[in-house]
Amino acid sequence: MKIIRRLSIVLLFFTAVTAIYGGLCLMIDPSGTRMQLPASFINNTPFTDFYFPGMILFLALGLMSLIVAISVFSDWKCCRLLVGMQGVTILGWIIVQIAMLKVIFWLQFIYIAVGMWLTLASASKRLAK
């Protein structure tokens, strides 16, 4: 397995696990207390609580990252396109999150790096077997 492919799979699984966990926590406890998020974070957003952001996180970043990781591992014909789209989705999530919350967390820098890696890796033919 090539390094670009391996690292992409690892990063997609990392994103899937963390986003599924975070999304579930926010859906189970929409107040944000479980994730130690103050209610004031949601003030500058169109949401009244963290339930819908949690659902979006769970589906768009969690489940989709898992599906995209499987596509790369299984060498689906469309895996490069899916990886690129997921990279852009991750970057978009972080940009919107920063714009809405007006707060920057250290973890956001990790996801920006993941999103950039996936977006760039999707252009490589080495992503496929």
C-alpha positions in Angstrom: 0.0 0.0 0.0 1.4 3.4 -0.9 2.0 6.0 1.8 -0.5 8.5 0.3 -3.1 5.8 0.3 -2.3 4.6 3.8 -2.2 8.0 5.4 -5.5 9.0 3.7 -7.2 5.9 5.1 -5.8 6.6 8.6 -6.9 10.3 8.5 -10.3 9.3 7.2 -10.8 6.8 10.0 -9.5 9.3 12.6 -12.0 11.9 11.3 -14.8 9.3 11.2 -14.3 8.1 14.8 -13.9 11.6 16.3 -16.8 13.0 14.3 -19.1 10.1 15.1 -18.3 10.4 18.8 -18.6 14.2 18.9 -21.8 14.1 16.8 -23.4 11.5 19.0 -22.4 13.4 22.2 -24.0 16.6 20.8 -27.2 14.8 19.8 -27.5 13.0 23.1 -26.8 16.2 25.1 -27.8 19.2 22.9 -26.9 21.6 25.7 -23.2 20.9 25.0 -22.4 20.2 28.6 -21.2 16.6 27.9 -18.6 18.1 25.5 -17.9 21.0 27.8 -19.2 23.5 25.3 -20.7 26.7 26.8 -24.2 27.5 25.5 -22.9 30.9 24.5 -21.1 29.3 21.6 -24.5 28.7 19.9 -25.6 32.4 20.3 -24.2 33.6 16.9 -25.6 30.7 14.9 -29.0 29.9 13.5 -29.3 27.0 16.0 -31.0 27.0 19.4 -28.9 24.1 20.7 -26.2 21.7 19.5 -28.5 18.9 18.2 -28.5 19.8 14.5 -24.8 20.7 14.4 -24.2 17.4 16.1 -26.3 15.6 13.5 -24.4 17.3 10.6 -21.1 16.4 12.3 -22.2 12.8 12.7 -23.4 12.4 9.1 -21.2 14.6 7.0 -17.9 14.2 8.7 -18.4 11.0 10.6 -20.3 8.5 8.5 -19.1 10.0 5.2 -15.5 9.8 6.3 -16.1 6.1 7.1 -17.6 5.5 3.7 -14.8 7.3 2.0 -12.2 5.4 3.9 -13.8 2.1 2.9 -13.9 3.4 -0.7 -10.1 4.0 -0.7 -9.4 0.7 1.1 -11.6 -1.2 -1.4 -10.2 0.8 -4.3 -13.6 2.0 -5.7 -13.3 3.7 -9.0 -14.6 7.0 -7.5 -12.4 6.9 -4.4 -10.3 9.9 -5.5 -13.3 12.0 -6.1 -14.8 11.0 -2.8 -11.6 11.8 -1.0 -11.4 15.2 -2.5 -15.0 15.9 -1.7 -14.5 14.8 1.9 -11.4 17.0 2.2 -13.4 20.0 1.0 -16.3 19.1 3.4 -13.9 19.0 6.4 -12.4 22.3 5.4 -15.8 23.8 4.9 -17.0 22.5 8.3 -14.0 24.1 10.1 -14.3 27.4 8.2 -18.1 27.7 9.0 -17.4 26.6 12.6 -14.8 29.3 13.1 -17.0 32.0 11.4 -20.1 31.1 13.5 -18.5 30.4 16.9 -15.9 33.1 16.6 -13.6 30.8 18.6 -10.5 28.9 17.6 -9.6 25.6 19.2 -6.2 23.8 18.7 -8.1 20.8 17.3 -9.4 22.9 14.4 -5.8 23.2 13.1 -5.6 19.4 13.0 -8.8 19.1 11.0 -7.6 21.9 8.6 -4.4 19.8 8.0 -6.5 16.7 7.5 -8.8 18.5 5.1 -5.9 19.9 3.1 -4.1 16.6 3.0 -7.2 14.8 1.7 -8.0 17.5 -0.9 -4.4 17.4 -2.2 -4.1 13.6 -2.0 -7.2 13.2 -4.2 -5.2 14.6 -7.1 -2.6 11.8 -6.8 -3.0 8.7 -8.8 -1.1 7.0 -5.9 -4.3 7.1 -3.9 -5.6 4.1 -5.8 -3.9 0.7 -5.6 
